[in-house]
Amino acid sequence: MKTELIKDILTSKPDGRIVTVCGWVRTMRDSKNLVFIQVNDGSCFANIQLTFDRTNPSNPNNANEIENALSNISTGASLKATGKLIESQGAGQAVEVNLETLEVLGKCPSDYPIQKKAATMEFLRENAHLRGRTNTFGAVFRMRSQMAYAVHTFFQERGFFYINTPEITGSDCEGAGEMFQVTTLSLEKLAEVAIEKGAAGMKKEDAAKLVNYGKDFFGKPVSLTVSGQLEAETLATSLGRVYTFGPTFRAENSNTTRHLAEFWMCEPEMAFFDLNDDMDIQEEFIKYLLNWALTKCSEDMEFFNKRIQPGVIDTLKHVVETPFKRVSYTEAVAELEKHADEFEFKPYWGCDLATEHERYLTEKIYKCPVMVYNYPKEIKAFYMKLNDDGKTVKAVDVLVPGLGEIIGGSEREESYDKLLARINELGLKPEDYSWYLDLRKFGTVPHSGFGLGFERLLLYVTGMQNIRDVIPYPRAPKLADF
């Protein structure tokens, strides 16, 4: 069943050639003698119009078959059609297909959830397996595909190697403990043993002994990864420049419009890059991605600009065209403290900047994208390089107007002794990071990296308001449907 994509047919000349169209019916209008069917195959935002003139059919021999097929067509039905590609007489499209054959591949009954009438985002989340057929989610998922392609293209053009880091790990990259445990042990059997042993009065250390990890699949506690960074560093110190791009997991009980339990991260690591080099490529990366969306996805961007978030195109253009402002954390907090009364959470030196602080810096104070660097070590991860002041680390967050943080990165600590001291200071187990420490023992080098939350990027590009609407099947607290 070889067919042409609708996006290619729509840009073809109306030369009367026979084309074959397959897709799903968006609407059908029957005005006695003329029938108009709008069909979409997902390849682009626009539909192709199929027309049938009962008074002057293109192929009279097939007129009865077409009539029979029309009686089985409703919104959501799938079909295969052939006909002549001609100049459209209506507004809104240059070409249309004058039907010669029509076959219904799959009927669609009246209880089809995705009707022409507007549906709420919550309703569409409940029908996530079908929401890709709507204009909104068709555009979102096409944009997701394009942005993923742009990520790979950016790094491949700059000599990076694409690597795959493990999803199952024994290391907690962030040290926050918000990880999903992976086990083959039966929780029900453990509960039965606990009841037999009188768990109600059992001490914590005795209860822990009930779990025999020697019988577990990996023989030790393991979890789903929160980041591929640590493993990526091992390959950056052999291949030079690498990036990983894949799913990560965080068991953070945050039921908000900005958090997911399963999300995608793009994490490059670069040997011989200091913090300034890191900031340079971060700015280049963001501008590259946004420009890609504006230039290669213009039709979908026009939809987002008109129906989802008016002004989103101008916002992206502003970021692309404006140099990023670089300010230290200390400078940023000093500016925020001048306007402390305007915040729900009062800023002070040592606080972790909230979204309201980040947006204020970009939208009110500097009126441009901002890169905040040299954060207090107490609010950053153990692997970040300590500055000479002993109080701050060479970390950077990239903040953009309308969103806040979109990238977080740092120069990594390359000193074995300093890294070991930091691990001990935070109460982490050095034996869990022995392989990571080896990188600082055998030919250590200055190196840097960063992480881009892919769904955060998609929120920004599309103007969607809920992060659950930029991933096909969202995972969040009490939400693991489909």
Order of alpha helices (4+ residues) and beta strands (2+ residues): alpha-beta-beta-beta-alpha-beta-beta-alpha-alpha-beta-beta-beta-alpha-alpha-beta-alpha-beta-beta-alpha-alpha-alpha-beta-alpha-alpha-beta-beta-beta-alpha-alpha-beta-alpha
